[in-house]
Amino acid sequence: MTGRPLIGVSTYLEAGTRWGVWELDAALLPAGYPRLVQRAGGLAAMLPPDAPEHAAAAVARLDGLVIAGGPDVEPVRYGAERDPRTGPPAAERDAWELALIEAALAAGVPLLGICRGMQLLNVALGGTLLQHLDGHVEVVGVFGSHPVKPVPGTRYAELVPEETSVPTYHHQAVDRLGTGLVAAAHAADGTVEAVELPSASGWVLGVQWHPEMGEDVRVMRALVTAAGATT
């Protein structure tokens, strides 16, 4: 391998964003994501929403892929009626990120889903989501924390064998697991906090929490290492 692995990170596309004297549409990504990729030894590239038919070409240029956190997945994507507590749809981002996930799985590109990214990975593989649960958002707009316990024998448990306190902010979670996925960690209330595909399927992991808001780089470093091995 020459150079740092190139890790693509999906982004928001927001209207009317303000900075300095400007108010314009903007492709946004909280700085914690590229910083975590960089701290883990990777080179970060932003992937704003695009036409889904371009996803395979985008993934072909990457060594690894991160599907970032963000708004609720539109319930129609997993065959459910919308709960009143589910946020407004982000149809363009849903379509783009589902296409990115499918392309990464097809090409064997290492994939990490974070919060919404884990939920979307589950949906892409035919799983469903709980549209609301209490206790995982302490203060609106402020990241909280809670302990997560790994499932012995999983890839995640190899990376993080001990119970850890993780940065968290979500009100939805995995319900029925998608095809091939296994639960790799749980919260104390039983909420699925990590999912993965068996090692034979390539490096695919999703975490419900926000590692970009903490100091632990083990999960991201594992993605970067796997990405480097495929170059």
N, C-alpha and C positions, 0 to 999 in steps of 0.2 A: 504494500500500500504506500502511495506517495501522497503526503498532505493529509489534512484532516477530513474525515468522512463528511459528506454534504447531507445535512439533515433538513428536510423540508418541514415547515410548521404551518398548518392552516391558520387563516386569519379571519377577523371580522371585516366586513365592508359596511361602513357606517355613513349615513347621510348627515350633512350639516355639522361636521365636527369642527371645533374651534381651537386654534392655537395662534398665539401672537395676534396679528391683525387679520388672520384668515378665518373664514368659515366655508369649508369645502367638504365634499365627500372624501373619505379617507379609508385606506386599508390599515387596520389597526391590529396590534398584537401587544399585550402586556409585556413589558421588557423582561419580566422574569423568565419567560420561555427561551428567548435567544441567549440570555445570560446563563441559564442552566445548561443548554446545549454546549455553549462555549466552555463552561467550567468542567463539563464532562469530556472535553476533548474534540467536540464536533464543530463544524462550520454551519451556521444557521441560515436558512433561506425562507423568506415569507412566501406563502402560497395563498393569495387572495382568491375569492370565488371566481370561477371561470366556467365555461361550458363543459358539462360532464364528459363530452366526447374527447376533450383534451387531457383528461386525467391520466390515461395510460402513458402518453408521451411525457407528461410532467414527471410521473413516478420513474420512468425509465432513466431520467437524468439524475435521480437521487440515489444515495446510499442507504438512507433511512427516512422514515416518515413519522411525524407526530401530528395527531389530530387533537387540537387544543380544546380547552373548555369554552363555554359560551352558553347561548340560549337553549331552551328546551327543544328537544326533537319533536317535530310535528307528529301528533299521534297517528295520523293516517298512514305514516310510514310503517307502523307495526299493527295496523288494522284495528285501532281503538278509537272510541269517541273521545272528544276533547273534554277533559276535566276543567271546570271553571278556574282552578288554581294553576293550570298550565299556562305558561307564558305565550306571547304572540309568536306566530310561526316565522321561521327564517328559511323559507323554501329554497332560496338560491344556495344558501350555505349547506343545507341538508343534501341537496342534489350533488353538489360539488364534492363534499366530504365523503358521501357514500360511494361516489365514483372513485375517489382516491383510495379508499379502503379496499374496494373490490380490485383495483389495479394492483395495489401492493400485495394483496393476498395471492393474486394470480401470478405475479412476478417473483414472489418470494422475497420481497423487500422488507427488511425489519420494520415493525410497526408498533408504535406506542400510542394508546389512546388515553387522554387525560380528562377526567370528569365527563363532560358531554362526549368527548372522544371515545371513552369506554362504553358509554351508553349507545353511541352510534355504531360502534363495532358490534355490539350485541344485536342491534336491530339489523345490521347488514347481514348477519348470519341467521336471521329468522327469529330472534328473540323478542321479548316484549319488555316494557318498562312499567314500574310503579310511577304514576304521575304525581303523587305527593306523599311525602312522609315527614313527620315532625322530628325535631331534635337534632338535625344536621346543619341548621343555620342558627347561630346564637344571636347575632345582631345583623340586621340587614346592611349589606355593603361592607361587612367586616369578616375576614376569615377567622374561623374558630379552629379548634383542634379536638381530636379524640383518638383513642388507641385503636390500632388495627392489628389483628392477629393473623399471621400467615397460616396457610394450610400445609401441613407437612407433605413433602414429596413433590411440591410444585416448583416451577422455575422461580417464582417470586420468593418462596421460602429459601431457596438456595442463595438468592441475592440478599435477602433481609430475613435471617432466621429467627430474629427475636420480635416480640411485640413492640411496636413503636407508636409514638404519638405523631399524627400527621396533620398538616394544614388542610382544612376542609371547608367547603361552602357548596351545598347542593340541597335540593328538595325533591329530587327524583332519583331513582335507582333501578338496577336490574331486577326484573321479575322472573320471567322464564328465560333460562339461558339459551343462547343461540346454538345452532348445530356445531358440535365439536368443542365448544367452549367449556372450560371447567372453572369453578370458583377457586381462587388462589389466596384469598384473604377475606376476613369478615370483621365487622364492627361488633361491639359488645351486644347490640340488639339483634344481631344476625344478618344485618344488611351486607350484601355482597360488596366488598371493597376492592377486589381485584379479580380479573378474569384472564385466562390465557388459553392458547391452543397448544396441544401437545408438541413436544420438541420436533417431532417428525414433520410438522406443518410449517417449520420455520420459526423465526423469533417474532411472536405476536403476544403482546401484553397490554392490558388495560387497567388503569387504577382510577378509583373514584375520587381520590383526593387530588391536591394541587402541589406536586413536588416542586414546582417553580417558585412557590412561596416559602420554601424551607431551605435547610442547609444540607440535607441528605441527597447526594448525587448518585447513589448506587443504582437506582432504576435507570436513570438517563445514561449513566456511564455504560451500563450493560447494553442499552440500545446502540450507543455509539460504537462499542466494541464489536457487536454483531454486524453493524453496518460496515465497519472496517474490514471484517472478514469476508464480506461479499464483493469487495471492490477488486 
